C-alpha cells in the first residue's frame, strides 16, 4: 500500500466497501490517459459519471462538482472519484506512482469582522490598498518607471472575468479560464479583491477611498479554480489551474488559498509536484501561509511546500503579526512562512458576497478584509515590480534569487522566524540586493 497516501490507507483500513473517494492518481510518464480509461473500466457497471452522481447525491453539496474527472497531463496525473475496491486495485498497479486524496480547497477568507469597514469611527483603524503599496515601497519603484509592465501575474482564485473597474485591464489569453466546469463568475468576491491588490488600476470607491494595486500596470491571467458563492475548489482544480498558468507564460502565480489538511510527508501532497514544476520553470509561486494561527505548525498547503514563497500577514497599523496568520514549522520541520506583508483590515475592491457583507450593501463594490489571502497578492505585486526592473537590465528574477534577497537583507536576515519569515519584501531591499549581489542598478 506504499502507493497510497496515509489518509487513503486509513480509509481502506475502515473496511467500508461502498465509500466513494475523490482521488488524484500520479502515473508513470505517459500512462495517465491509459490508466484513466482503465479506471473507468474498473468501475464496471457504475460509470464514472455514475460514481460522480452518487458523490453528489449523498453529499447534498454543490461544491462537490469540483471533483469532476479530469486528466492533468502536464503532471502525469488524473483525478476521479472511485470506489474503495478500485482504490485497492490502484494501490497494486505498477503504472501508479502515488494516489492522493483530492482535498477540498478554499480561499483563505477574512477572519476579522468585515462589518468594521467604518472601523475608524469606532476606534479600530483600517488601511486601504494604496497604503499597502506605500508600506512596501512601491511608489519609489513607480517614480523610476517600474509599474509592472510586461509582467504576467496569474491569479488562481474565484475570478475569471473582469467584473470590477479595478481589474478592467490587460487580461492575458483573451478567453476566460476556469477549471470549475461552466463557472466563470466571481460570486464570492475574493478573487477580485486579490487581483486588485496585486495589479489593480487606481480606483476610487463610492465612499471616496482610493485604492490601487502594487503593480498597477502588470498583466493579469485570471484562472478560476474556486467556485460557487463560498469559493470552494479541490486539489485537482488548483493543480489544473497551475498547469494553465505555466502554459500561459505566467511570471508570478498568486495562490491565496489553502487546506489545513497538510500531510506529515509532503511527498503525499499532490500540489507539491505542481508548485515545484512551476518553480523549476522560473515562476515565483506566492502562496498564503493560512489563517490557522497563532499556534505553531499551522502552515496550510500549498504554503507548506518548500519551493513556494509563503506569505504570512501582519497588521499594518500595529506592526504586529496578525493573530490569525499561520505559524511554522512545517510538518517536516522547515521554517515557514518565508515573508510577511500587510494583510489585516485592508480596504480594497470587491464584488459578490464580500461586497454585500458591508453597509451600504452592494453599493461600495469594496470591502475591508483580513487574511493571509490579502497579504499574498501584496507580496506578489512588489515581486512584479522587482521582476520588471531586473528584466529591463537583462536579468530574470528567479524564486531562488527572491529568497536569497530576503535571507541576506530582510529584517530577520540570518534569523528566519516561524512567525515573520525573513520579514517584509520591500523595494529598498531589492535595490540593495540588485546593486550589491546582482551588480545592476535599478
matplotlib code that plots the C-alpha trace (Angstrom):
import matplotlib.pyplot as plt

x = [0.0, 3.0, 1.5, -1.4, -1.1, -1.7, -5.2, -6.3, -4.6, -6.7, -9.9, -9.2, -8.5, -12.1, -13.3, -16.2, -16.6, -19.2, -17.4, -16.8, -13.4, -12.2, -8.6, -5.7, -3.6, 0.0, 1.2, 4.5, 5.1, 2.7, 0.4, -2.2, -4.7, -4.5, -4.9, -7.7, -9.6, -8.7, -10.2, -13.4, -13.5, -12.6, -15.8, -17.7, -21.4, -21.2, -19.9, -17.5, -20.5, -22.5, -19.8, -19.8, -23.6, -23.5, -21.0, -23.3, -26.4, -25.0, -23.2, -26.0, -23.3, -23.0, -19.3, -18.5, -18.8, -15.1, -14.4, -15.4, -12.9, -10.1, -6.7, -3.8, -1.4, 1.2, 1.9, 1.2, -1.9, -5.6, -8.4, -11.6, -13.9, -13.5, -15.0, -12.8, -12.3, -11.0, -8.7, -7.3, -6.6, -4.9, -2.6, -1.4, -0.8, 2.8, 1.8, 0.8, 3.4, 1.1, -2.5, -3.5, -6.8, -8.3, -8.8, -11.3, -9.6, -10.9, -9.9, -8.4, -11.3, -11.5, -11.2, -11.9, -15.4, -15.8, -18.6, -15.9, -15.5, -16.1, -13.9, -12.1, -15.3, -15.2, -11.6, -10.4, -8.3, -8.0, -5.9, -6.5, -4.6, -3.0, -1.4, -0.1, 1.7, 3.5, 4.5, 6.1, 7.9, 6.0, 5.8, 9.6, 9.5, 6.8, 8.8, 11.6, 9.1, 8.5, 4.8, 4.7, 4.7, 5.4, 4.9, 2.3, 0.7, -1.6, -4.2, -5.7, -8.8, -12.6, -12.4, -12.1, -13.7, -13.2, -16.0, -14.7, -13.3, -10.2, -9.2, -10.6, -7.2, -5.0, -6.2, -3.9, -5.1, -8.3, -10.6, -11.7, -10.3, -12.0, -11.2, -14.7, -16.8, -19.1, -18.3, -16.7, -18.4, -16.9, -20.0, -17.7, -15.5, -12.3, -10.6, -11.5, -10.0, -6.8, -6.3, -6.8, -4.3, -1.7, -2.3, -5.4, -5.9, -6.3, -10.0, -12.0, -14.9, -18.3, -17.3, -14.2, -11.5, -8.7, -7.4, -4.6, -2.6, 1.1, 1.9, -0.9, 0.4, 1.1, -1.0, -3.3, -4.1, -7.2, -7.8, -10.9, -10.2, -12.5, -16.2, -19.7, -20.7, -18.5, -15.4, -14.8, -12.2, -10.1, -6.5, -7.3, -8.9, -5.9, -3.3, -5.2, -5.0, -1.3, -0.9, -2.8, -0.7, 2.5, 1.2, 0.1, 3.5, 3.0, 6.0, 4.3, 1.5, -0.6, -2.5, -4.5, -6.0, -5.2, -6.1, -5.4, -5.0, -1.2, 0.4, 3.3, 5.3, 4.9, 5.6, 2.0, 0.8, 0.0, 0.2, 3.9, 4.5, 2.7, 4.3, 7.8, 7.1, 6.2, 9.2, 11.5, 10.1, 11.3, 7.9, 7.6, 4.8, 3.4, 1.2, -0.8, 0.5, -3.0, -5.4, -4.9, -2.6, -1.4, -0.5, 2.7, 2.7, -0.4, 1.0, -1.5, -1.0, 0.3, 2.1, 4.0, 5.7, 9.4, 9.6, 6.7, 7.2, 5.0, 3.4, 2.1, 0.2, 1.0, -1.2, -0.1, -1.3, 0.4, 3.3, 2.5, 1.9, -1.8, -3.2, -4.8, -1.6, -0.4, 2.9, 5.6, 7.4, 6.1, 5.4, 8.9, 10.5, 11.2, 10.9, 7.8, 6.5, 9.2, 7.9, 5.1, 3.1, 0.2, -3.0, -5.1, -8.0, -7.3, -9.9, -10.0, -12.2, -14.7, -17.9, -20.4, -20.8, -18.0, -19.5, -22.9, -21.2, -20.8, -23.0, -24.2, -24.7, -23.9, -23.0, -19.4, -18.0, -15.3, -14.7, -12.3, -10.8, -8.2, -6.2, -3.0, -5.1, -4.8, -1.0, -0.1, -1.1, 0.7, 3.9, 3.2, 2.8, 6.1, 7.7, 6.3, 8.0, 11.3, 10.8, 10.2, 13.3, 15.5, 14.2, 15.0, 18.6, 18.7, 18.3, 15.5, 14.4, 14.1, 12.4, 15.9, 17.0, 14.0, 14.6, 18.3, 17.5, 15.3, 17.8, 20.6, 18.8, 15.3, 14.6, 15.2, 18.1, 20.2, 17.4, 14.4, 11.3, 8.3, 6.2, 7.9, 9.9, 12.7, 10.5, 8.7, 9.8, 10.3, 11.6, 14.6, 15.7, 15.5, 17.5, 20.3, 20.3, 20.3, 23.3, 25.4, 24.7, 23.5, 25.6, 22.8, 21.3, 17.6]
y = [0.0, 2.3, 3.9, 5.3, 8.5, 7.8, 9.2, 6.8, 3.9, 4.8, 4.9, 1.3, 0.2, 1.1, -1.8, 0.2, -1.1, 1.3, 4.6, 7.0, 8.7, 11.6, 10.8, 12.1, 9.4, 10.1, 7.7, 6.8, 9.3, 9.0, 6.5, 8.9, 8.6, 4.8, 4.3, 6.8, 4.8, 1.6, 3.0, 3.7, 0.0, -0.9, 0.9, -1.8, -1.3, 2.1, 4.7, 7.5, 9.8, 7.4, 7.5, 11.3, 11.4, 9.2, 11.5, 14.5, 12.6, 11.6, 14.9, 17.3, 19.9, 21.7, 22.4, 18.7, 19.5, 20.4, 16.6, 16.0, 13.6, 15.4, 14.5, 16.6, 15.6, 18.3, 16.5, 12.9, 12.8, 12.4, 12.9, 10.9, 9.7, 6.0, 3.2, 1.6, -1.6, 0.4, 2.2, -1.1, -2.1, 1.2, 0.6, -2.6, -1.1, -0.8, 2.1, 4.1, 6.2, 7.6, 8.0, 11.1, 12.3, 15.1, 17.6, 20.5, 23.8, 27.1, 30.8, 31.9, 34.1, 37.0, 36.1, 39.6, 41.1, 42.6, 44.8, 47.1, 48.9, 52.1, 50.9, 54.2, 55.7, 53.0, 53.4, 50.4, 51.7, 50.1, 51.0, 50.9, 49.0, 52.4, 52.5, 48.9, 50.0, 52.7, 50.4, 48.1, 51.0, 50.7, 54.4, 54.6, 52.0, 53.8, 57.0, 55.2, 53.9, 50.5, 49.7, 46.1, 46.5, 43.2, 41.1, 38.4, 37.6, 34.6, 34.8, 31.4, 32.1, 32.7, 35.1, 34.6, 37.7, 41.5, 42.1, 45.3, 48.5, 48.0, 45.0, 46.2, 45.9, 43.6, 40.1, 37.8, 34.9, 36.5, 33.6, 33.3, 30.3, 28.2, 24.8, 24.7, 23.5, 26.2, 28.5, 31.9, 34.5, 35.6, 35.3, 35.4, 38.5, 37.1, 36.7, 40.3, 41.7, 39.6, 40.5, 44.2, 44.2, 42.7, 44.7, 46.8, 50.1, 53.2, 53.3, 55.4, 53.8, 55.5, 56.4, 58.4, 55.9, 55.5, 52.0, 50.9, 47.7, 47.3, 46.7, 48.6, 48.0, 44.3, 42.0, 39.5, 35.9, 35.2, 31.4, 30.4, 27.3, 28.1, 28.2, 28.9, 31.5, 30.0, 29.8, 26.0, 24.1, 21.0, 19.9, 18.9, 22.1, 24.1, 21.8, 22.1, 25.9, 25.8, 23.9, 26.7, 29.4, 27.7, 27.2, 30.9, 32.2, 33.4, 35.0, 35.0, 32.8, 34.0, 31.4, 32.9, 29.6, 26.5, 23.5, 22.7, 19.1, 19.0, 15.6, 14.8, 13.8, 16.5, 13.8, 12.9, 16.4, 16.4, 20.2, 20.0, 18.5, 21.2, 24.0, 22.5, 22.2, 25.9, 26.9, 24.8, 26.9, 30.0, 31.2, 32.8, 30.9, 33.1, 31.1, 32.2, 30.8, 30.2, 31.7, 29.0, 30.8, 31.7, 28.2, 26.6, 24.0, 25.6, 26.4, 25.4, 23.5, 24.5, 27.1, 24.3, 23.3, 24.1, 25.7, 28.1, 31.6, 31.5, 34.7, 35.5, 38.6, 41.5, 44.3, 47.5, 49.7, 48.0, 46.3, 43.0, 39.6, 39.0, 36.6, 34.5, 34.2, 30.6, 29.8, 27.3, 25.0, 22.7, 19.1, 18.2, 20.9, 23.7, 27.3, 29.0, 31.5, 33.0, 36.6, 38.7, 41.6, 43.8, 41.6, 42.8, 45.3, 46.4, 48.1, 47.1, 46.4, 43.5, 42.1, 39.4, 38.1, 40.2, 43.4, 42.7, 41.9, 45.5, 48.6, 50.0, 46.5, 46.1, 49.7, 50.1, 47.4, 47.2, 45.7, 45.7, 42.2, 40.4, 37.2, 35.9, 35.9, 39.7, 39.7, 37.3, 39.5, 42.4, 40.4, 39.2, 42.8, 44.0, 40.9, 42.0, 45.4, 43.7, 41.3, 44.2, 46.2, 43.1, 42.2, 45.6, 45.0, 41.7, 39.6, 37.3, 37.3, 33.6, 32.2, 31.3, 34.9, 36.3, 34.0, 34.8, 38.5, 38.1, 35.8, 38.4, 41.7, 41.0, 42.4, 39.0, 38.0, 35.3, 34.7, 33.5, 33.2, 30.9, 34.0, 36.7, 34.6, 36.9, 39.9, 42.2, 42.3, 46.0, 47.9, 49.2, 45.7, 44.8, 47.9, 46.9, 43.3, 44.3, 46.6, 44.5, 41.0, 41.0, 44.1, 46.1, 49.5, 49.7]
z = [0.0, -0.3, -3.3, -1.2, 0.8, 4.5, 4.6, 1.8, 3.7, 6.7, 4.6, 3.4, 6.9, 7.9, 5.7, 4.3, 0.7, -0.5, 0.1, -2.8, -2.5, -4.8, -5.6, -7.7, -9.3, -10.4, -13.0, -14.7, -17.6, -20.5, -18.8, -17.4, -20.2, -20.5, -16.7, -16.6, -19.2, -17.3, -14.1, -16.0, -16.8, -13.2, -12.1, -14.1, -14.2, -12.5, -14.9, -13.9, -14.2, -12.0, -9.3, -9.5, -9.3, -6.2, -4.6, -5.3, -4.2, -0.8, -0.1, -1.0, -1.6, -4.9, -4.3, -4.8, -8.5, -8.3, -8.2, -11.8, -13.5, -15.3, -16.8, -15.6, -18.3, -17.5, -14.3, -15.4, -13.2, -13.4, -10.8, -10.4, -7.7, -7.1, -5.0, -2.3, -4.3, -7.2, -4.8, -3.7, -7.3, -8.0, -5.0, -6.7, -10.2, -11.4, -13.5, -10.4, -8.7, -6.0, -5.1, -3.2, -1.7, -3.8, -1.0, -0.9, -1.3, -0.1, -0.4, 2.8, 3.7, 6.0, 9.7, 11.1, 11.3, 7.8, 9.2, 10.5, 7.2, 9.1, 12.0, 12.2, 13.6, 16.3, 17.2, 15.1, 12.2, 8.8, 5.8, 2.0, -0.6, -1.5, 2.0, 1.5, -1.7, 0.3, 3.1, 0.5, -1.2, -4.5, -5.1, -5.1, -7.9, -9.7, -9.6, -11.6, -14.2, -12.8, -12.6, -13.6, -17.4, -19.2, -16.1, -16.1, -12.7, -12.7, -10.0, -9.2, -7.2, -7.6, -10.6, -14.4, -15.7, -15.5, -13.0, -11.5, -12.8, -10.7, -12.8, -16.2, -17.9, -19.9, -19.1, -20.9, -23.0, -24.2, -23.3, -19.7, -18.0, -15.3, -14.0, -12.5, -15.4, -16.7, -13.8, -14.6, -12.5, -9.1, -6.8, -3.8, -4.5, -3.0, -6.4, -7.5, -4.2, -4.6, -8.3, -7.4, -4.6, -6.8, -10.0, -9.8, -11.5, -9.5, -8.4, -6.0, -4.2, -3.7, -0.2, -1.5, -0.6, -3.2, -4.0, -6.3, -6.8, -6.0, -9.7, -11.4, -15.0, -14.7, -16.8, -15.2, -16.1, -14.2, -13.6, -11.7, -9.6, -6.6, -7.5, -6.2, -3.7, -0.9, -3.1, -3.0, -5.1, -4.9, -5.3, -8.8, -9.8, -8.4, -10.0, -13.3, -12.9, -12.2, -15.5, -17.3, -15.6, -16.8, -20.3, -20.5, -19.6, -16.0, -14.4, -10.9, -9.6, -6.7, -4.7, -1.8, -1.0, 1.0, 3.1, 6.7, 5.8, 5.4, 5.2, 7.5, 4.4, 1.7, -0.9, -0.1, -1.2, -5.0, -5.1, -4.2, -7.6, -9.4, -7.4, -7.9, -11.7, -11.8, -9.7, -11.9, -14.9, -13.1, -11.9, -8.5, -6.8, -3.9, -1.5, 1.5, 4.8, 6.1, 8.6, 11.3, 13.7, 16.2, 17.2, 15.8, 13.0, 11.3, 7.8, 5.2, 1.9, -0.6, 1.5, 3.3, 0.0, 0.2, -3.2, -2.6, -1.4, 1.6, 2.8, 6.3, 7.5, 9.8, 11.0, 9.0, 11.9, 14.9, 13.0, 14.8, 13.3, 12.8, 15.3, 12.5, 10.5, 10.3, 12.0, 11.2, 11.3, 8.5, 9.4, 8.3, 10.4, 7.9, 8.8, 7.2, 6.3, 4.1, 4.2, 5.6, 4.2, 5.3, 5.4, 8.3, 7.9, 4.4, 2.2, -1.4, -4.4, -4.1, -5.7, -4.9, -1.4, 0.0, -1.4, 0.2, 3.5, 4.3, 4.6, 2.3, 0.9, -2.8, -3.3, -2.2, -4.5, -1.9, 1.5, 4.4, 4.6, 6.7, 6.0, 4.6, 1.3, 1.4, 2.3, -0.6, -3.6, -1.9, -1.9, -5.5, -6.6, -5.2, -6.7, -10.1, -9.8, -8.9, -11.8, -14.3, -13.1, -13.3, -16.8, -18.2, -17.1, -18.8, -15.6, -14.8, -11.2, -10.1, -7.0, -5.6, -6.0, -4.3, -1.3, -1.3, -1.3, 1.8, 3.5, 3.0, 3.6, 5.1, 8.6, 10.0, 7.7, 9.3, 11.9, 10.0, 12.2, 12.1, 12.6, 10.4, 8.0, 6.8, 7.1, 4.6, 1.0, 0.2, -2.8, -0.8, 0.0, -3.7, -4.7, -2.3, -3.5, -7.1, -6.6, -4.2, -5.3, -8.9, -9.9, -11.6, -10.8, -10.7]

ax = plt.figure().add_subplot(projection="3d")
ax.plot(x, y, z, "-o")
ax.set_aspect("equal")
plt.show()
